[in-house]
């Protein structure tokens, strides 16, 4: 029997004052969680940091040492507060150079010299870095295990899509969701025992109130296979033993 695929882990670093102020609502994390799972990569941590050099550098260095991949969004535009490229270069201790492929894309749109000068900020790539393709305009870049993408959702989605098949692949996580109309406290003890018996399965409990009834949805996430199905069967039997009726829901 072949050895099971390893877990490949990632962190997402969301960069921008506009996210922290509430002016812009981040949607990139949810998209990345689903897309990266399709690639066999599991997000284990997410951080939001302001447009402050020291904080970005510290976060990049901490996360790149802890996880297989780091994906950043935001801060690679042409304005003074777009400092992500500068911070990534400083985190790795390298210089920034103008990438001619990106520069050529920028030159296709004629602009006065002072505007073109600012736009060329988007062509800077750390020495030793590669490109993340973007069909809508200037490319993103990567260096080592850090992948730097735009914050605009449509552009970010195109960039992460261009990486399909290029990243190290681990297990793809699937889920089983089982709902019971009973409070969390009724299932807590036995649910903990099931989790102990299946340490490779993430077992979560999510209470809800709908149609004047309280209930709990139990979500199991792990690699497809006997371990997941056995744990799900135990959860169903637990609900029955406690006097409830397990209801299957779409995976979460």
Steps between C-alpha positions, in 0.01 A plus 500: 500500500647842406581739782232764561565844354649744750330815619631806318432813702462868421438836660322797346627850574246770416664841474322833511369774725173493308425149626570587864294820481198316364494707182565189291364156587744220430365215287835359392553274800185295440587459132859401576392244760286319245735533205810396692317197638440399137877524457558280807614790720341576836486851646598480868525869583391841372616845608398853410768766532502874428715677243789524746837371384620350828174311556490358148862385515453339842187317388658375176807370680298328772256334261748387234698308760192334647310390189574345162354802317403858572256683273472877535229724358508876461754778483656447157348800320664829386439728800718597795319265738553196275806374684461123483776447243742711705414304814538158336841598365611619844365183664727296271789743509508561124460795264207586276557514124274607214369189325503573128207273422277690742646834387406422139140433605491836677650686201220381271273757664646839419521744789681825584850438643405582860211253490707231328765542769246413769352215297846346467489432873284203401785356290737458796580140594745378766826358368453124466124526466271358233171619352139413579309545175218755478291527181359836610825692532829501695598162640548414864816331622635233731826448679580173673170392665336847508247582227402865460168581335265791443226588745233555230298175516465446123873549448599290800278217378666507159843496661431204729340321205820537301686302769297183450734205467806702603478460878591202717190294559382332820167354598174655385265537794136397472226548755191340646237717671246343734231703675297421808233707675665484838728747684878472494512412868316173430767378259810661649637209704454225243610729217829558679549125531444452126753773427756327723445174311553670163779759540546541123140620461404859582170475685316827560172586669291796379180597686209668322145623555249475220124463479482551878717195563853467632737252347858410425677424175799269536758534224770239438789595269784278388638290219243287319517145625399251771611718793268784401207267431548312828507824697186622319322173582589543868358854496174377347472220757575743783210721393265199485616378841423842645148495365552714190471452128815561293444704185762512226592838356722612216869505595638816657 
